Amino acid sequence: MTELFDTLAAQATRGRDDLFATLASSLTERRRWHALFDLRLLEARAALGLPLTGDLGTLDAGARERLDERSLAACREVGWPLFDEGSVAAGWMYLRAAVEPAEVAAKLRDLAARLPADEEAAETRRGEILHVALWDGIDPALGIELVLESQGTCNGITAYEQGVSRLPAPRQQAAAAVLVAHLHHEVLANLAADLERRGLVEPGAACGSIVERLTAAGGLIDDPSVHVDVSHLQSVLRIARVATDRAVLEQAWQLAVYACRLPAEATYPGEPPFENVGEASRLFYAAQLGRDVDAAVRYFRSAAATARLDAAGTLPADILALLLWRLGRPAEALHAVLERPADGGMPSVVQTSGMLPSLVEMAVAGDALDVLRQACRDRGDEITFAATYAVRRPNV
């Protein structure tokens, strides 16, 4: 170190640039990233003719922009090496304001696949990756994967409810898919093992989907066996409602069919229109796969009508509208929304998460702007009314 200080003193006689360059090279070589960041900020002040220490006071817009650019460059310069070393929390402190979330998400997945052999070090790094991925919302799906892997299904569902459900629906979908696939695999494996153990199928013959296995065993309708924690099953069937990917919908439908054969005493009632969680979920997912569409629409239309009479909140109407929208029936979806109880209380999760498009989007897609305008007049909604005239129609 004495030699370094002597070198820096000598460099100082030739100017600040040489001094800074020599020190930056030394800090990089010794991987002293936090010190390098401090140096880069000092260097930036010097380059911009600003005070090297103390408060900067009020800067003009140009100087502030140049200082911010150099500060963000310094964040990237030290943040990525910290990530590469596995110091995720420290690296994220610098990178959160300086890079795109997708870049961080890719690096997190790489780090999660290369955890240290040392168990304690691996646990520390896993925890830091989990925090950034899940609680900071960079890659919720990775976060749920890590929770399921290290803490199990119950904690995975809890983590989803606390850390993912607050996000807009499109950002929830990948994490929801992880949970659906996890529980689908659990039911599939447990069901197959049970059927073979009990001799309900020939050894090695219990292959195929959940539905195919149930069919091979006669449906198990009056059978008391339960192959999964029912609270987990019903939670995942609810979480899966954000899904639009066909493969995820198929797995959710399979889980719902399984839920339909559970003994009544093993299940829990849900909120309208999912009081019968298994049957309502089966219809909801089946319709989106092109199965039992008319039966599903009748079921949820009836539930929405009942909710209006009973003042049971807006979820039944929202679920009907969501289903109709996903079925490509936007005018009917708009009608379902407009029939929601005006005093339905707090908006449902379908509304708050953005699963449903806006009224204007539904009206445009369903060629029903006039219908929406009249509803706006009736309800005194001048903002949406104005939006119906400001929106651009497709191909116009």
C-alpha positions as CSV (number, residue, x, y, z in Angstrom):
1,M,0.0,0.0,0.0
2,T,2.9,2.4,0.7
3,E,4.0,2.0,-2.9
4,L,0.5,2.8,-4.1
5,F,0.4,6.0,-2.1
6,D,3.8,7.0,-3.3
7,T,2.7,6.4,-6.9
8,L,-0.5,8.5,-6.4
9,A,1.5,11.3,-5.0
10,A,3.8,11.3,-8.0
11,Q,0.9,11.1,-10.4
12,A,-0.7,14.1,-8.7
13,T,2.1,16.3,-9.9
14,R,1.2,15.4,-13.5
15,G,-2.5,16.2,-13.1
16,R,-5.8,14.8,-11.8
17,D,-6.5,12.6,-14.8
18,D,-3.4,10.4,-14.3
19,L,-4.1,10.3,-10.5
20,F,-7.7,9.1,-11.0
21,A,-6.7,6.6,-13.7
22,T,-4.0,5.0,-11.6
23,L,-6.3,4.7,-8.6
24,A,-9.2,3.4,-10.6
25,S,-6.9,0.7,-12.1
26,S,-5.7,-0.3,-8.6
27,L,-9.2,-0.4,-7.1
28,T,-10.5,-2.5,-10.0
29,E,-7.6,-5.0,-9.7
30,R,-8.3,-5.3,-6.0
31,R,-12.0,-5.6,-6.6
32,R,-12.8,-2.7,-4.2
33,W,-16.0,-1.8,-6.0
34,H,-17.5,0.5,-3.4
35,A,-14.4,2.6,-3.3
36,L,-14.3,2.7,-7.1
37,F,-17.8,4.1,-7.1
38,D,-16.8,6.8,-4.7
39,L,-13.8,7.6,-7.0
40,R,-16.0,7.8,-10.1
41,L,-18.3,10.4,-8.3
42,L,-15.2,12.4,-7.3
43,E,-13.9,12.2,-10.9
44,A,-17.3,13.3,-12.2
45,R,-17.3,16.4,-10.0
46,A,-13.8,17.3,-11.0
47,A,-14.6,16.8,-14.7
48,L,-17.7,19.1,-14.5
49,G,-15.9,21.8,-12.5
50,L,-18.0,21.2,-9.4
51,P,-16.9,21.3,-5.8
52,L,-15.1,18.0,-5.0
53,T,-16.6,17.8,-1.5
54,G,-19.7,19.0,0.3
55,D,-23.1,20.0,-1.0
56,L,-23.5,20.8,-4.6
57,G,-26.2,23.3,-4.2
58,T,-28.5,24.1,-7.1
59,L,-27.2,22.9,-10.5
60,D,-28.4,24.1,-13.9
61,A,-30.2,21.4,-15.9
62,G,-27.3,20.7,-18.2
63,A,-24.8,20.1,-15.3
64,R,-27.3,18.0,-13.4
65,E,-27.9,15.8,-16.5
66,R,-24.2,15.3,-17.1
67,L,-23.6,14.4,-13.5
68,D,-26.5,12.0,-13.5
69,E,-25.2,10.3,-16.6
70,R,-21.8,9.8,-15.0
71,S,-23.3,8.6,-11.8
72,L,-25.4,6.0,-13.6
73,A,-22.3,4.8,-15.5
74,A,-20.5,4.4,-12.2
75,C,-23.4,2.4,-10.9
76,R,-23.2,0.0,-13.8
77,E,-19.4,-0.2,-13.6
78,V,-19.5,-1.5,-10.0
79,G,-22.9,-3.1,-9.9
80,W,-22.3,-5.8,-12.5
81,P,-19.0,-7.0,-11.0
82,L,-20.7,-7.3,-7.6
83,F,-23.4,-9.4,-9.2
84,D,-20.8,-11.6,-10.8
85,E,-19.2,-12.2,-7.4
86,G,-22.5,-13.2,-6.0
87,S,-23.0,-10.1,-3.9
88,V,-26.5,-9.6,-5.2
89,A,-27.8,-7.2,-2.5
90,A,-24.8,-4.9,-2.9
91,G,-24.9,-5.0,-6.7
92,W,-28.6,-4.3,-6.8
93,M,-28.1,-1.2,-4.6
94,Y,-26.2,0.3,-7.6
95,L,-28.1,-1.3,-10.5
96,R,-31.6,-0.6,-9.5
97,A,-31.5,2.9,-11.0
98,A,-29.1,2.2,-13.8
99,V,-30.2,-0.8,-15.8
100,E,-33.3,-2.3,-17.3
101,P,-35.1,-4.9,-15.1
102,A,-34.8,-7.5,-17.9
103,E,-31.0,-7.4,-17.7
104,V,-31.1,-7.9,-14.0
105,A,-33.6,-10.8,-14.3
106,A,-31.3,-12.6,-16.8
107,K,-28.4,-12.3,-14.4
108,L,-30.4,-13.4,-11.4
109,R,-31.4,-16.6,-13.2
110,D,-27.8,-17.3,-14.2
111,L,-26.7,-16.8,-10.5
112,A,-29.6,-19.0,-9.2
113,A,-28.3,-21.8,-11.5
114,R,-24.8,-21.5,-10.1
115,L,-25.1,-21.4,-6.4
116,P,-22.0,-22.0,-4.3
117,A,-21.2,-25.6,-3.1
118,D,-21.0,-24.3,0.5
119,E,-24.5,-24.7,1.9
120,E,-24.4,-21.5,4.1
121,A,-23.0,-19.4,1.2
122,A,-25.7,-20.9,-1.1
123,E,-28.4,-20.0,1.3
124,T,-27.2,-16.4,1.7
125,R,-27.0,-15.9,-2.1
126,R,-30.4,-17.6,-2.6
127,G,-32.0,-15.3,-0.1
128,E,-30.5,-12.2,-1.8
129,I,-31.6,-13.4,-5.3
130,L,-35.1,-14.2,-3.9
131,H,-35.4,-10.7,-2.4
132,V,-34.6,-8.9,-5.6
133,A,-36.5,-11.3,-7.8
134,L,-39.7,-11.5,-5.8
135,W,-40.0,-8.6,-3.3
136,D,-38.5,-6.0,-5.7
137,G,-40.5,-7.5,-8.6
138,I,-37.7,-8.1,-11.0
139,D,-38.6,-11.7,-11.8
140,P,-41.5,-12.9,-9.7
141,A,-41.6,-16.3,-11.4
142,L,-38.0,-16.9,-10.4
143,G,-38.8,-15.8,-6.9
144,I,-41.7,-18.3,-6.6
145,E,-39.5,-21.0,-8.0
146,L,-36.9,-20.4,-5.3
147,V,-39.5,-20.4,-2.6
148,L,-41.1,-23.6,-3.8
149,E,-37.7,-25.2,-4.1
150,S,-36.5,-24.3,-0.6
151,Q,-39.6,-23.7,1.5
152,G,-42.4,-25.7,-0.1
153,T,-45.9,-25.2,-1.6
154,C,-47.5,-23.4,1.4
155,N,-44.8,-20.7,1.5
156,G,-44.9,-20.5,-2.3
157,I,-48.6,-19.6,-2.2
158,T,-48.1,-17.2,0.7
159,A,-45.2,-15.5,-1.2
160,Y,-47.4,-15.1,-4.3
161,E,-50.2,-13.6,-2.3
162,Q,-47.8,-11.1,-0.5
163,G,-45.4,-10.3,-3.3
164,V,-46.9,-11.0,-6.7
165,S,-50.7,-10.5,-6.4
166,R,-50.2,-6.8,-6.0
167,L,-48.6,-6.6,-9.5
168,P,-50.6,-5.9,-12.7
169,A,-52.1,-9.2,-14.1
170,P,-49.6,-9.5,-17.0
171,R,-46.7,-9.4,-14.6
172,Q,-48.4,-12.1,-12.4
173,Q,-48.8,-14.6,-15.2
174,A,-45.4,-16.2,-15.3
175,A,-45.4,-16.7,-11.5
176,A,-48.9,-18.1,-11.5
177,A,-47.8,-20.5,-14.2
178,V,-45.0,-21.7,-11.9
179,L,-47.5,-22.5,-9.1
180,V,-49.9,-24.2,-11.4
181,A,-47.3,-26.4,-12.9
182,H,-45.9,-27.2,-9.4
183,L,-49.3,-28.3,-8.0
184,H,-50.2,-30.1,-11.2
185,H,-47.0,-32.2,-11.0
186,E,-47.7,-32.9,-7.3
187,V,-51.3,-34.1,-7.9
188,L,-50.2,-36.1,-11.0
189,A,-47.4,-37.9,-9.1
190,N,-49.4,-38.6,-5.9
191,L,-52.5,-39.8,-7.8
192,A,-50.4,-42.2,-10.0
193,A,-48.6,-43.6,-6.9
194,D,-51.9,-44.1,-5.1
195,L,-53.7,-45.8,-8.0
196,E,-50.9,-48.3,-8.4
197,R,-50.5,-48.9,-4.7
198,R,-54.3,-49.7,-4.3
199,G,-54.3,-51.8,-7.4
200,L,-56.9,-49.6,-9.2
201,V,-54.7,-49.6,-12.3
202,E,-52.2,-52.1,-13.6
203,P,-48.6,-51.4,-12.4
204,G,-47.0,-49.0,-14.9
205,A,-50.3,-48.3,-16.5
206,A,-51.2,-45.1,-14.6
207,C,-49.9,-42.8,-17.3
208,G,-51.3,-39.8,-18.9
209,S,-53.0,-36.7,-17.6
210,I,-54.8,-36.2,-14.3
211,V,-58.2,-36.6,-16.1
212,E,-57.0,-39.8,-17.9
213,R,-55.8,-41.3,-14.6
214,L,-59.1,-40.5,-12.9
215,T,-61.0,-42.0,-15.8
216,A,-58.9,-45.2,-15.7
217,A,-59.8,-45.5,-12.0
218,G,-63.5,-44.9,-12.5
219,G,-63.5,-41.3,-11.5
220,L,-63.0,-41.7,-7.8
221,I,-66.2,-39.8,-7.2
222,D,-67.2,-41.6,-4.0
223,D,-63.6,-42.2,-3.0
224,P,-62.4,-40.5,0.2
225,S,-58.8,-40.3,-1.0
226,V,-57.1,-36.8,-1.2
227,H,-53.8,-36.5,-2.9
228,V,-53.0,-32.8,-2.2
229,D,-53.6,-30.2,0.5
230,V,-57.0,-28.9,-0.5
231,S,-56.3,-25.4,0.6
232,H,-53.3,-25.3,-1.7
233,L,-55.4,-26.7,-4.6
234,Q,-58.2,-24.1,-4.1
235,S,-55.6,-21.3,-3.7
236,V,-53.9,-22.2,-7.0
237,L,-57.2,-22.5,-8.8
238,R,-57.9,-18.9,-7.8
239,I,-54.4,-17.7,-8.6
240,A,-54.6,-19.3,-12.1
241,R,-57.4,-16.9,-13.1
242,V,-54.8,-14.4,-14.3
243,A,-53.5,-17.0,-16.9
244,T,-54.2,-16.7,-20.6
245,D,-51.6,-19.2,-21.9
246,R,-53.3,-22.3,-23.2
247,A,-50.9,-24.7,-21.6
248,V,-51.4,-23.1,-18.2
249,L,-55.2,-23.1,-18.7
250,E,-55.0,-26.8,-19.5
251,Q,-53.2,-27.6,-16.3
252,A,-55.6,-25.5,-14.3
253,W,-58.6,-27.3,-15.9
254,Q,-57.0,-30.6,-15.0
255,L,-56.7,-29.5,-11.4
256,A,-60.3,-28.2,-11.4
257,V,-61.5,-31.6,-12.7
258,Y,-59.6,-33.2,-9.8
259,A,-61.2,-30.8,-7.4
260,C,-64.6,-31.8,-8.6
261,R,-64.2,-35.4,-7.3
262,L,-63.0,-34.4,-3.8
263,P,-65.3,-35.4,-0.9
264,A,-67.5,-32.5,0.1
265,E,-66.3,-32.5,3.6
266,A,-62.7,-32.0,2.4
267,T,-63.4,-28.8,0.5
268,Y,-64.0,-25.2,1.5
269,P,-66.6,-22.8,0.0
270,G,-65.2,-19.9,-2.1
271,E,-66.6,-16.5,-2.7
272,P,-69.3,-16.0,-5.3
273,P,-69.3,-17.1,-8.1
274,F,-66.8,-19.8,-6.9
275,E,-68.8,-21.1,-4.0
276,N,-68.3,-24.5,-5.5
277,V,-64.6,-24.0,-6.3
278,G,-64.1,-27.2,-8.3
279,E,-67.1,-27.0,-10.6
280,A,-67.0,-23.2,-11.1
281,S,-63.2,-23.4,-11.9
282,R,-63.7,-26.4,-14.2
283,L,-66.2,-24.4,-16.2
284,F,-64.1,-21.2,-16.2
285,Y,-61.0,-22.9,-17.5
286,A,-62.8,-25.3,-19.8
287,A,-64.6,-22.5,-21.7
288,Q,-61.3,-20.8,-22.4
289,L,-60.1,-24.1,-23.9
290,G,-63.2,-24.3,-26.1
291,R,-65.0,-26.9,-23.9
292,D,-68.5,-26.5,-22.5
293,V,-68.6,-22.8,-23.5
294,D,-72.3,-22.4,-23.4
295,A,-72.6,-24.1,-20.0
296,A,-69.9,-21.9,-18.6
297,V,-71.5,-18.7,-19.9
298,R,-74.9,-19.7,-18.5
299,Y,-73.4,-20.6,-15.1
300,F,-71.5,-17.3,-14.7
301,R,-74.4,-15.2,-16.2
302,S,-76.7,-16.7,-13.6
303,A,-74.2,-16.1,-10.8
304,A,-73.9,-12.4,-11.9
305,A,-77.7,-12.0,-11.9
306,T,-77.9,-13.5,-8.4
307,A,-75.2,-11.3,-7.1
308,R,-77.1,-8.2,-8.4
309,L,-80.2,-9.3,-6.5
310,D,-78.2,-10.1,-3.4
311,A,-75.8,-7.2,-3.5
312,A,-73.0,-9.7,-3.3
313,G,-70.3,-7.5,-4.8
314,T,-68.9,-7.1,-8.3
315,L,-66.7,-10.3,-8.6
316,P,-69.5,-12.4,-10.3
317,A,-70.1,-9.7,-12.9
318,D,-66.4,-9.2,-13.4
319,I,-65.7,-12.9,-13.8
320,L,-68.5,-13.1,-16.4
321,A,-67.1,-10.1,-18.2
322,L,-63.6,-11.5,-18.1
323,L,-64.7,-14.9,-19.5
324,L,-66.7,-13.2,-22.3
325,W,-63.8,-11.0,-23.2
326,R,-61.4,-14.0,-23.4
327,L,-64.0,-15.8,-25.5
328,G,-63.8,-13.0,-28.0
329,R,-67.3,-11.5,-27.2
330,P,-66.4,-7.9,-26.2
331,A,-69.9,-6.4,-26.6
332,E,-71.3,-9.0,-24.2
333,A,-68.4,-8.4,-21.8
334,L,-69.1,-4.6,-21.8
335,H,-72.8,-5.3,-21.1
336,A,-71.8,-7.5,-18.2
337,V,-69.6,-4.7,-16.7
338,L,-72.3,-2.1,-17.2
339,E,-74.7,-4.3,-15.2
340,R,-72.4,-4.5,-12.2
341,P,-74.0,-3.1,-9.0
342,A,-73.4,0.6,-8.8
343,D,-72.8,0.3,-5.1
344,G,-70.9,-2.9,-5.2
345,G,-68.4,-1.7,-2.6
346,M,-64.6,-2.2,-3.2
347,P,-63.6,-3.2,-6.7
348,S,-62.8,-6.9,-7.2
349,V,-59.3,-8.2,-7.9
350,V,-60.3,-8.6,-11.5
351,Q,-60.6,-4.8,-11.7
352,T,-57.7,-3.8,-9.5
353,S,-55.2,-6.2,-11.2
354,G,-56.1,-5.1,-14.7
355,M,-57.3,-8.5,-15.9
356,L,-60.2,-6.7,-17.6
357,P,-59.5,-4.1,-20.3
358,S,-61.0,-0.6,-20.0
359,L,-64.6,0.1,-20.8
360,V,-63.5,2.0,-23.9
361,E,-61.4,-0.8,-25.1
362,M,-64.3,-3.2,-24.8
363,A,-66.6,-0.8,-26.5
364,V,-64.2,-0.3,-29.4
365,A,-63.6,-4.0,-29.8
366,G,-67.4,-4.8,-29.6
367,D,-68.4,-1.8,-31.9
368,A,-70.5,-0.6,-28.9
369,L,-69.3,3.0,-28.3
370,D,-72.9,4.3,-28.5
371,V,-73.9,1.9,-25.8
372,L,-71.1,3.0,-23.6
373,R,-71.8,6.7,-24.3
374,Q,-75.4,6.3,-23.2
375,A,-74.3,4.5,-20.0
376,C,-71.9,7.4,-19.3
377,R,-74.8,9.8,-19.6
378,D,-76.9,7.7,-17.3
379,R,-74.1,7.5,-14.7
380,G,-72.7,10.9,-15.0
381,D,-69.3,9.6,-16.1
382,E,-68.0,12.5,-18.2
383,I,-64.4,11.3,-18.3
384,T,-65.2,7.9,-19.9
385,F,-67.7,9.7,-22.2
386,A,-65.0,12.1,-23.4
387,A,-62.6,9.1,-23.9
388,T,-65.1,7.4,-26.2
389,Y,-64.7,10.4,-28.6
390,A,-61.0,10.7,-28.2
391,V,-60.2,7.1,-28.8
392,R,-59.1,6.0,-32.3
393,R,-61.0,3.2,-33.8
394,P,-58.9,0.4,-35.5
395,N,-58.2,1.0,-39.2
396,V,-59.8,4.5,-39.1
